[in-house]
């Protein structure tokens, strides 16, 4: 039997979800909590096999729960908003249901979970295998990309890219060893390949690697000037609109 944790701050919705889940004999609801704080406390003492979670809770977004708890448990997200879908599938999400919850769609989500669970049998190895599969499924960021440089094909580790720069439609990668490579990607395509924990798009021309940043200083009009470990083709300026997000990212 699979134990389930429900994270939901609307009592009626939580009870409805509980009743729908327990209509299936393979599931039992082990806990219902209404907040980020409550979920973190519950998870510090318990290990469910499945989580059903709202996203916008009274004390924050539920993504914070999974970031802090560091758990590898599949999650079915149930929310009234559709703009969080991408983040949900980066947080061990296996399905994304919009409220009001429909019984048929919830049962389809539970069936999807069962299929995944059966796929990663035997039972005693299920958690480890499922965790590995979820990591691969929800971590779309590249660790290596192939660079076509003259007659060579070079495997370049993403972490070795210090700066990515776009000018006149040409994107150039500046690497730790001062090498430069042109790539057939736009800066937006490149950003989608990069782990946001490591890379930050500071403006329309530059993406920087946090490990290449030597420091930052105040610039005109409440912007920031970023110093990096390689010789950049131009000054790297964080736009006023992105300054606070950049400083928060630097602290993470």
N, C-alpha and C positions, 0 to 999 in steps of 0.2 A: 504493500500500500504506500502511496506517495503522500507525504505530509505537505500541506500548503500554508503559506503565510499570505494574508490579504493585507495590503497597505492601502487604506482608503479612509478619507476624513468625512465622507458622507455616510452616516449610520445606515440609512435605508439601502443605499447602494451596496455597502459592505455585506449586509444581511442577505440581499438578493443574490450577490455573487456566491456567498457561502452556500445558500440553498441549492443553487444551480450546480455548484461543484460537487456537493455531497450527494447529489442525485446519482452520481457515478460511484459505484462501490470501490473503485480503485483509488479514490482520493478521500482524504480527511483534512479538514481545516484545523490546523494546530494553533493558529493565532490570528487575531485581527488587531491592527494598530493604526492610529489615525495621523501619525506625524513622522517626520524624519527622525526626531529624537527618540520617539517610541520604537521605531523600527530598528535603530542602531542598538538600543538596549536589549530588544528581543533577540536580535541576531547574535549578540555577544554571548547568549546563553543557549541558543538553539540553532539547528542546521536543517532547514526545510529542503524538500526535494524540488519544490516549485514555488515561485512567488507570482502573485497577481497584484499589480501596483498601479495606483493612480500616479500622475506626474506632478500636478500642481497641488501641493499640500499646504496646510496653514502656515507651516514654518519653513517652507522652501520647496525646491524641486526634488523629487525622489532620486534623481541621478546622483545626488550627493550621498545618499545611503550606500549605493553600490561602489562609489569612489572610496568612501571611508572604510566600509566593511571589508572590501577586497574579496568578496565572495564569488565563487564560480557556480552560480545557481541560475538556471534558465528563468526568464521573466516574461510574463504576458502583461503588457501595458494596457490599461483601460483608462481612457481620458476623453474629455470633451473637446480637445484641441488636436489638430492634425500637424501643427508645425514642428512637433518634437520627434517626428518619426525617425529622422536620420540619427539623432542622438540616442534614441531608444535602442536601435539596432547595434549601437556601439556599447551598450550597457547590458549585454547578455540577453537582449530582447529576442524572443522567437516569434512573437506576434504582437499586433498593435490594433486594439479594438477601440472604436469610437463610441462614446456614450450617446444615447442610452444603450446599455448592454443588451444585445439580443441573444436569447438562449441558444439559437442555432449556431451563431458565430462563435460563441464561447465554447460550445461543444466541439466545433471544428478546431479551435485552438488547442483544446485538451487532447484531441485526437492527434494533432501534430506533435504535441509533447510525447505522447505514448510512442509514436513512431520513432522519434529520436531516441527515446529511452531503450526501445527494443533493439535499435540499430547498434547501440554501444554496449550490449551484453558481452560478457557475463556480468551478473549483478554486482559482484564484489569489486569490479573494476569500473563500474558505470560512472561514478562521479569524476574520476580522473580523466577518463576518455571523453566524457561529455564536456568537461571544462576545456580540454585541449581543442575539441571541435569548435566550441563557441569562440575561443580565442582566434582561431583561424578564420571563422566565418565573419566575425565582427571587427577584425583588425585589417581593414582594406589597404593599409599604408605599405608602400614598398620599402624594403630594406636595401635593395640593390636595383640599379637600373643599368641597361646596356647603352654604352656610348659608342657611336660610330664615328671614329676619328681617323680620317684619311683611309688607310687600308686596314685599320685595326678595329676590333670590337672589344671594348674595355668594360669589364664589370665594375661599376662605380658604386661604392657604398653610399647610401643616402646621407648617413651621418658625417661623411667627409665633405659634403657640400657646405661651404661657409656662407656663400651668398648666391642667390639667383637674381639675375637682372634682365629686364626686358626693355628694348629700345628699338623703335622702328620695326616692330614685328619679329625681332631676333632675340631669342632667350639664350643667355650665356650663364654657365655655371662656373663659379670661382671656387676652386678646391683648396684644401689646406696647404698643399704643397706648391701653391701659386699657379697650378695648371688651370687653363681655361678650356671649356668645352661648349660648343653650340649644340642645342638640342631642338628637335622638331616638335616642341610642345609650346603651348601658350603658357603664360605665367599662371593662369587660372587652372589649367590642366595639371601643371606641376604641383600647385598647392594641394590639389585633391589627392595626389600620390603621397604627400608628406605628412608625417605624424605631427599634429598640432602641438604636442607636448614639446617638440624639438624646434619646429619651424614656425615663423610668424611673418605674415604678409604685412609689412609696415605701410606700404602705399601701392600705387598702381605699377610701380617699376621694380620694387625690391621685395624679396623674401630673405629673411636672415635666420641663421642657425644660432640658437641660444649659446652654444659652446664656442662660437666664434666672436661673441660680443665682448669687447674689452671694456665698454662702459657707454653711458649716455649722458648728455648734458642738455640743459635748457636752451631752446632756440627761439627765434622770433615768433610772435603770435601764439605763444603757449604750445609750441611744437617741441619735438625732441630731436637732437642730432645723435645718431648712433655711431659709435666707433667700433670697427671690426678688425679682426686679426689679419685680414688680407687687404690688398690694395683695391678698393672698390673703384668703379669707373666714374662715380659721382658721389656727392654727399648723400648719405642715407638719412632722410628726414621722415620722422613719424608724423603723420598728419594730425591736426588738432583733434579730429573726430576719433582717432585711434589711440591717442596718447594714454588714456586711462586703461583701456583694454591691454595695451602693450605693457604697462607697468604691472598690472595684475598678473599677466602671463609671466613676466620676469620673476615674480615672487613665488610662482608655483614650483 
